[in-house]
Amino acid sequence: MIGLGIDAGGSNTRWLLLQNNGQIIGTGVVEPINGLIYTPEAREQNVTRFQKLLHDVSKVRKPDAVVAGFTGLHPNTEGSALFTNLTTEAFGLEPSRIHFANDMHIAYAAAFEPGEGVLVYAGTGSVGYHETKTGEVVSAGGYGYLIDDYGAGYWIGHEAIKSVMRAFDDLGYPSDTPLAKAVYKILGGDTWKHIVSVLYGANPRSTVATLVPAVAEAALAGDEAAQDILKRSGQELARLAKVILKRLNTSLPVGFMGGISRVSPIVLESLQHELTVSCHIVTTEPVQAAAKLSLRRLSL
């Protein structure tokens, strides 16, 4: 029996075919697919990309069950119905063998069984997440960069450029600190005319988040401002776990996942310092967890 796992994120969409003996028989990557289908253009783009994924999978082997996690997908929405119908047509599966959910569902499954822990996920954005044994979701954060993605990639990049430009104000010219040099290097220049054209150009959210490696590089070189940013990132991410644990009124381990978990040991150390429970970096990929969940559906 073959299970298909799909992890549809903001940067790409990954799929994995897993045999029930644990053997991986196929993997692939297509362009980003998400459940935020609010316009005809978004619908067409997502359908085209998802159909390519289904075609790529079919060239290897049609699965017996499918579990997928999509950014922005929620039950009983157009996106959920659309992706389910396309999958049914492609593979001829019964509805009970298809389960499409929000991407945090499969991310959590990569870290814990239901009820076992709290997941802190930090990429460009951040969210705290827990699933109870009965399937209820308890979450914190995840509101987007305009409201609260504190501690995540955009926040780190924003704190970095803010620090660098305030130093520019103080001096009247570009600073030569490790953080400033690293930021200017990534932006490709140190004049305000150049910086404003880059930061306020296409996709500013992603552009600001690309400054995260500059902060990590500067922190490694001993830059105190960069180290402080990463320390505060850990503190903000710890808050997500703490508010969930408070609402649950219990003590559970915390899993840390996403690109920021691999940026610098300072973030993890700060996160752990703020918590009174154990914390570990999750190494299992969500797409692997999705594939394993799909195999479970075969026994339902």
RARA-V932081 format. One record per residue. N is the residue number from 1. RES is the residue in one letter. BURIAL is I if it has 9 or more other C-alpha atoms within 8 Angstrom, else O. Layout:
# RARA-V932081
[[N,RES,BURIAL] [N,RES,BURIAL]]
This chain:
# RARA-V932081
[[1,M,O] [2,I,I] [3,G,I] [4,L,I] [5,G,I] [6,I,I] [7,D,I] [8,A,I] [9,G,I] [10,G,I] [11,S,O] [12,N,I] [13,T,I] [14,R,I] [15,W,I] [16,L,I] [17,L,I] [18,L,I] [19,Q,I] [20,N,I] [21,N,O] [22,G,O] [23,Q,O] [24,I,I] [25,I,I] [26,G,I] [27,T,I] [28,G,I] [29,V,I] [30,V,I] [31,E,O] [32,P,I] [33,I,I] [34,N,I] [35,G,I] [36,L,I] [37,I,I] [38,Y,O] [39,T,O] [40,P,O] [41,E,O] [42,A,I] [43,R,I] [44,E,O] [45,Q,O] [46,N,I] [47,V,I] [48,T,O] [49,R,I] [50,F,I] [51,Q,I] [52,K,I] [53,L,I] [54,L,I] [55,H,O] [56,D,I] [57,V,I] [58,S,I] [59,K,O] [60,V,O] [61,R,O] [62,K,I] [63,P,I] [64,D,I] [65,A,I] [66,V,I] [67,V,I] [68,A,I] [69,G,I] [70,F,I] [71,T,I] [72,G,I] [73,L,I] [74,H,I] [75,P,O] [76,N,O] [77,T,O] [78,E,O] [79,G,I] [80,S,I] [81,A,I] [82,L,O] [83,F,I] [84,T,I] [85,N,O] [86,L,I] [87,T,I] [88,T,I] [89,E,O] [90,A,O] [91,F,I] [92,G,O] [93,L,I] [94,E,O] [95,P,O] [96,S,O] [97,R,I] [98,I,I] [99,H,I] [100,F,I] [101,A,I] [102,N,I] [103,D,I] [104,M,I] [105,H,I] [106,I,I] [107,A,I] [108,Y,I] [109,A,I] [110,A,I] [111,A,I] [112,F,I] [113,E,O] [114,P,I] [115,G,I] [116,E,I] [117,G,I] [118,V,I] [119,L,I] [120,V,I] [121,Y,I] [122,A,I] [123,G,I] [124,T,I] [125,G,I] [126,S,I] [127,V,I] [128,G,I] [129,Y,I] [130,H,I] [131,E,I] [132,T,I] [133,K,O] [134,T,O] [135,G,O] [136,E,O] [137,V,O] [138,V,I] [139,S,I] [140,A,I] [141,G,I] [142,G,I] [143,Y,O] [144,G,O] [145,Y,I] [146,L,O] [147,I,O] [148,D,I] [149,D,I] [150,Y,I] [151,G,I] [152,A,I] [153,G,I] [154,Y,I] [155,W,I] [156,I,I] [157,G,I] [158,H,I] [159,E,I] [160,A,I] [161,I,I] [162,K,O] [163,S,I] [164,V,I] [165,M,O] [166,R,O] [167,A,I] [168,F,I] [169,D,O] [170,D,O] [171,L,O] [172,G,O] [173,Y,O] [174,P,I] [175,S,I] [176,D,O] [177,T,O] [178,P,I] [179,L,I] [180,A,I] [181,K,I] [182,A,I] [183,V,I] [184,Y,I] [185,K,O] [186,I,I] [187,L,I] [188,G,O] [189,G,O] [190,D,I] [191,T,O] [192,W,O] [193,K,O] [194,H,I] [195,I,I] [196,V,I] [197,S,O] [198,V,I] [199,L,I] [200,Y,O] [201,G,O] [202,A,O] [203,N,O] [204,P,I] [205,R,O] [206,S,I] [207,T,I] [208,V,I] [209,A,I] [210,T,I] [211,L,I] [212,V,I] [213,P,O] [214,A,I] [215,V,I] [216,A,I] [217,E,I] [218,A,I] [219,A,I] [220,L,O] [221,A,O] [222,G,O] [223,D,I] [224,E,O] [225,A,I] [226,A,I] [227,Q,I] [228,D,O] [229,I,I] [230,L,I] [231,K,I] [232,R,I] [233,S,I] [234,G,I] [235,Q,I] [236,E,I] [237,L,I] [238,A,I] [239,R,O] [240,L,I] [241,A,I] [242,K,I] [243,V,I] [244,I,I] [245,L,I] [246,K,O] [247,R,O] [248,L,O] [249,N,O] [250,T,O] [251,S,O] [252,L,I] [253,P,I] [254,V,I] [255,G,I] [256,F,I] [257,M,I] [258,G,I] [259,G,I] [260,I,I] [261,S,I] [262,R,O] [263,V,I] [264,S,I] [265,P,O] [266,I,I] [267,V,I] [268,L,I] [269,E,I] [270,S,I] [271,L,I] [272,Q,I] [273,H,O] [274,E,O] [275,L,I] [276,T,O] [277,V,O] [278,S,I] [279,C,I] [280,H,O] [281,I,O] [282,V,I] [283,T,O] [284,T,O] [285,E,O] [286,P,I] [287,V,I] [288,Q,I] [289,A,I] [290,A,I] [291,A,I] [292,K,I] [293,L,I] [294,S,I] [295,L,I] [296,R,O] [297,R,I] [298,L,I] [299,S,O] [300,L,O]]
